[in-house]
Amino acid sequence: MSYEFITSEKGLRQFCQRIAESPYIAFDTEFVSEDTYRPELCLVQVATPDTSAILDPLSIGEMQPFWELLASPEHETIVHAGREELRFCLNAIGRRPHRLFDVQLAAGMAGCDFPMSYGNLISRLLDRTLAKGETRTDWRRRPLTQQQLDYALTDVEYLKPLRDQLAAKLDSLGRRAWFDEEMDIWQSGIETSERTEQWRRVSGGSGLNARSLAVVRELWRWRDSEAKRRNLPPRRVLRDDLIVELARRQSADPRRIRAIRGLEHRGLQNHLKAIGVAIQTALDLPDEELPRRTVHRQSPQFNVLTQFLAAAMANVCREAEIAPTIVGTVDDIRQFVAYRLKVVGADLRDEPVLLRGWRGETVGRVLEDLIGGRMSVRVDEAERDNPLRFERIE
């Protein structure tokens, strides 16, 4: 397998100049995320019409010329499951790659399961088998073996053939505009998550009152700042379950904090004062500055409708040859039901995601008709993959 192996800033600049006019750039990354605040980029694999290359960020150092190249308008950028690739680009230059085409997302909108692994996608669409021998490699270690480099390069070898086949299928289904819309939504969501606080993702805090949520928010802020300073994964600084327990107790008293099981470790003992300050900050907030609770009391009919519409949505998606997991989640259905029932405590300001854009065209109208009593559903043939039949009520 012929390729360039680039290990210097000068070599990277020259490589980027050579491929600047390429109609497409397919790329993938190898990274390690277990020990650092952000994933550590260890390798970048690139394929264009004329060349293949492996870039070594650990030797090169400054990778900005490559990210700038991806953001330029001359070409399409092809990836598979490119969330981390997009985040690397955003964190490096503050912009997304130009005309990004994610083959995993395209596959889900063209009749395949979602998310489908790269190997399974290659097997299904190209009838090829991908080697799995290096899936547990520590990509930080040097030197890399020839086997490791060859394995890494296969991650970009098939991206263009996959892209071409999936683009043709999307065009034949009349879904290219849907895909372009979804790529923009997906990238915008990642951009938003990169610049907004993610304290609501602390697990176990869904039932907390507003004051306790304020404690969660302040502890999350302290943890995030400390993790960034020490270049550690945030949960290694302070676990989610400890944040939630501290929030439930709503006490900044060092003695009560110290008494919580899990906070006795030496690494945390040195931070009890800072933890107490964060808690006290939340306790001192006026009521009008407390975070909104996103939970609402779920009535029996709310749960029944959510379960019923989830089954209906899955059936509609399968008939339309689109992965249900792309169209929406159970939380999206809950949002729709709460919006239509005007549930007290629900956020009713924004139209539910299932009623917007291509999702509204695919499933939104059916869900509206079902919950509005304008459509019925029955089991047609129980043995079919899509056993439900929807009939409009005249």
N, C-alpha and C positions, 0 to 999 in steps of 0.2 A: 504494500500500500504506500503510494508516493505522497509525501506531504512536506510542508515546511514546518520547522520547529523554531519558534521565535522566542528569544530569551533576553532581548535588550530593548531599551526605549527607541534607539535608532532603528533597529530592525522592525519594530512595530510601526513606526512612522512610515518607513519605506513600504511595508506591506499594505498599510491603509491607503497610501497613495496609488499603489498598483491596482487595488480592487475598487477604487472610488467610483468608477463608472459601471460597475457590475449591475445587471438588472435585478439580481437578488443576492442576498447574503443569508445563508442558513447558519445558525450557530446554536451552541449548547454550552453549558458550564458544568464544571465539577466544583463542589464547595463542601465545606465542613461547617456545621452550625451548632455542634454540641457544646462548645467551650467558649464561645465569644458572644458579645452583645448582638452583633449582626453576623450573618453567615460570612465565612472567610472564603473569598474567591481563590481557587487553587489552579484552575485550568479553564481555558476557553478554546473550544473547537469550532472551526469555521470552514464552510464550504461555499464556493462560488462556481460559476460555470467553468472557470479556467484553473482553479487551484483549490487545494485543501491545506489547512494549516492548524497547528496547535500553538496557542499562545500561553506562555508561562507567567502569570501575573506575579508570582512570588519572586521571580528573577527580574521581570521588567520593571515592576514598581508602579509607575504612572501609566494607567490604562486609558486615560481620557481620550486620546486620538481615536481609539476604537469605538468608544461610546458616541463620540461626536459623529463618526462615520455612520453609525446606525441611525442617528437622528436626521441625517441629510436626506433630501427628497429624491435622490436619483434611483433608488432601488426599493424593493420589497424585502422585509426581514422575516425569516421563517423560523419558528421555534416549535417545540412540543412542550406543553404544560409550562409555559414560560413565565410563571409568576415571579420566581426568583430572578430570572434574567431581566425582567422588566424592572424589578426593584434595584438591581445592581445599576442599571442605566439611570434610573431616577435619582438615586443617591449620589451618582458620580457627576451628572451634569444638569439634573433638574428637569430633564425632558425625556419623553418616551421615544422609542424607535419609530421611524417613519413606516407607515403601511405594514403594521405587524400582522402576520398570519400565523395563528396558533393551530397546528394540525389536530391537536386533541379536541379543541373546541369545535373546529370544523367537522370532525368525525361525529361528535355528539349531535350536531345539527343535520347530519346527512345519513342518519339511520343506525349509527353505531352506539354502543353503550358509552356512558360518560360517568366518571373519567376512565378512559382506556389507556393502558400503559403503552409505551413506545413499542415494546416487543410484541404485544398482542396486536397492535395496529399494523405493524409490518407483516405479521403472520396472516392477518385477515385480508389485507388489501393487496399485498405484494407477494404473498406466499413464500416468504423468506423467514428464516429462524435466526434470531439475534442471540449471540453468546451472552451468558450471565455471570461469567467467572469473576468479575471485578466489582460486584455491587457493594462489597464491604470494604473497599480500598480506602485507606487514609491518604487522601490526595495531597496532603501537606508534605509527605515524606519525599525526600529526594535522595538519589536519583530515581526517576520512574523507570520501570522496565519497558521493554519494547512491547510486551504483551499488554501492559496497562495503556500505553499510548495508542496501540491499535484498537483496543476496546473503546477508548474514549472517542476515537475518530468515527467509529461506526454510529455514534449518537447523532451525527450530522449527515452521514452518507445517504440516508434514505429520506431526509426531510423534503427535498425538492420533488421526488416522485410521489410521495404522499400528498404534498400540497397540490400537485397537478391533478391527481385523481380526485381528491376531495373537492377542489374548486369546480371541476367538471360536474360532479354530482350535485353540488349546491346550485350550479347554474341550471341543471336539468330539472331540479325541484323548484326553481324560482325563488331560492332562498339566499342568494348572494347578498342582497340588501339587508336581510335579517342578520346574516353573519357579520357584515360590516358594522351594523348597529350594535350587535352584541360585543364585538371586539372593542368598540369605543366605550361601551358601558363597563366592560370588565377592566379596561385600563384605567378609566376614570375612578372606579372603585378602589383600585390599588393606590392610585395617586392620592385619593382622599385619606385612605388609611395611613399612608406614610406621613401625612402632615397633621393628623388629628390624634388626640389622646384616645387610647384604646382601653381605658379603665373598665368599661362595661363588659369587657371580655374576661374579666376575672371570674373564674368558675365558682359557682356556689353562692353567688350574691343576688340571685333573682328574687328572693323573698324578703330582702332587707327593706327597712323603712328609709325614708329620705335622709334622715340624719346619719344612719349607718352607711348609706351609699356615699355620703360626703366623706366619711372616714375612709371608705374604700378608695375613693378618688385621690385623697391626699396621700394615702399610703402607696398607691400606685405611682403617683408622681415622685415620691421619694425613692421608691424602688427603681424606677426607670432611670432617674438621675444617677443613683449610686451604681447601677449596673453599667450604664454608659461610661462612668468615670473609671470603673474597674475592668471594663471590657469583659463582662460576664453575662451569661443568659439571665434575664431578670428573675426568673423563678429560682435560680440558685442563690440569689440575694435574699429573697423572702418569698416563701411559697404562697400560692393562692389561698389555701385553706387557712393559713395563719392570718392573712389579711382579713378574711371573712370573719374569723373568730374575734379578732381585735375590733372589727366593726360592730359585731353583735354586742360586745361588752361596753363599748363607748366609754372607755376610761383611759385617761392619759397618765394615771398613777403608775410610776415605774414598778412599784411592788406588784400591782395587779398584772401588769404586762409581763413581768419576769415569771409570774406563776403559771403562765400558759405553757402547756406541754409543747415542745418544739422550739421554744424561744430560749431554752437554756444553753444552747450551743455557744461556744466561745465567740464564733464569728458574729453572732447576733447580739451577744451581751454588750459588745462595744458600740452598738448602734441603738440601744434602748432609749437613750435621751432623744436622738433624732426621730425615732419612731413616736415617742411621746409628743414631741413638738408637732409632728404631722397630724396626730390624732386631735390634739388641742386646737389646731387650726380649724379642723372640721367642726369641732364642738362649738367653737366661737362664731361660726357663720350665722348670720340672720336667716330666718326661715325662707325669705324670698330668694336667697342665693343657693338654696339646697338644690341638688339635681332632681330632675323629674323621675318618678318611678315609671318604668316602661311596662310593668306587669299590670294585669287587670284580673278581676275575679271572673273565672270561667264558669258560666252556667251550664247545666246539662245539655241544653240545645246547642250551645256553642261547641262543645266537644263532639256531639253527634254530627253536626254540620261539617266540622273540620275533617272528621274521619271519612264521611260520605264524599265530600268534594275532593279529598286526596285520592280516593279510589277512582273517581270520575276523571280527574285530571290525568292520572296515569294511563287510563284507557284511551283518552283522547290523544295523548302524546304518542302512544304506541301505534295507533291508527295513522297518525301523521308522520311516522318514522322520524321522531325526534326524541332524544333522551329526556325523560321526565326530570332528571336531576339538573338539567340545564334550564328547563322552563321555570321550575320553582321548587321551593322546599316546603316542609310542613309549616314553618314559621311564616312563609309567604301566604299560605292558605289561611292561617290564623289571622294575619293582617287583613286579608280580604274579607273574612267573615266578620271580624270586629268592625271594619269599615261599613259593611252593609247593615249590620245590626246596631250600629252606633253605640257600641259597648262603652259604658262609663269607664274612664281611665285609659282608654286606648287613644293613641295619637291619630286623630282623624284629619290632620292638616294636609297630608299628601295622598294623592291617588295611589291605591295599591299597585305594586309592581306588576301583578298579574293582569292588570287592565291597561298597561302601557305598551305602546309599540307593537312589535311582532308577537309578544306574549298575549296581548289583548286579542290579536287576530287569531291566534292558535287556540287558546283555551279560555281567555277572558269572557268572550261572549257566551260560551257554553256555561261557565260557572254563573254568570249573571242570570241566564235563563233558568238554570236549575234552582238557584236560591230564590228567584222571583216567582217560581211556580209556573213558568211558561214552557217547561220541558220536563218530560218524565224519563226514567231510565229503567231498563229491565235486563235480566239475563237472557241473552239470545241463544248462544250455544256455549255451554259451560266448558267444552273442551277446547275452544278457540283461545288463541293467545290474547285476543281482545274480546272478552265474552259479553261486554255490556253494549246495549243498543240504546241510543238516545232518540226520543221521539218528541216532536213539538206538539204541544197541547193547543188545539184550535179553540 
